[in-house]
């Protein structure tokens, strides 16, 4: 299994207030994607949306295949993915990627 973390491609990020796409590639070659978001980042985005008017001025946040986390780090991502795999909930928490390629660190 390999885990690709979008945040590792960035020059900097806040591990306590950010969100990132994560792609897990299993031994069978299947690729699964989700978004990890910190609890603090939910508050940050809601505040921004209240100011910009997005999402009915912050009344909701719609992010499919979202996993909320305390900290956005390689260590936490690996532990959470292992727990999800052990619990058998990969298909609930992640989306199976079909025909989507990663090119130059960009998800198409």
Rosetta blueprint (number, residue, H / E / L):
1 X L
2 X E
3 X E
4 X E
5 X E
6 X H
7 X H
8 X H
9 X H
10 X L
11 X L
12 X L
13 X L
14 X L
15 X L
16 X L
17 X L
18 X L
19 X E
20 X E
21 X E
22 X E
23 X E
24 X E
25 X E
26 X L
27 X L
28 X L
29 X L
30 X L
31 X E
32 X E
33 X E
34 X E
35 X E
36 X E
37 X E
38 X E
39 X H
40 X H
41 X H
42 X H
43 X H
44 X H
45 X H
46 X H
47 X H
48 X H
49 X H
50 X H
51 X H
52 X H
53 X L
54 X H
55 X H
56 X H
57 X H
58 X H
59 X L
60 X L
61 X L
62 X L
63 X L
64 X L
65 X L
66 X E
67 X E
68 X E
69 X E
70 X L
71 X L
72 X L
73 X L
74 X H
75 X H
76 X H
77 X H
78 X H
79 X H
80 X H
81 X H
82 X H
83 X H
84 X H
85 X H
86 X H
87 X H
88 X L
89 X L
90 X H
91 X H
92 X H
93 X H
94 X L
95 X E
96 X E
97 X E
98 X L
99 X L
100 X L
101 X L
102 X E
103 X E
104 X L
105 X L
106 X E
107 X E
108 X L
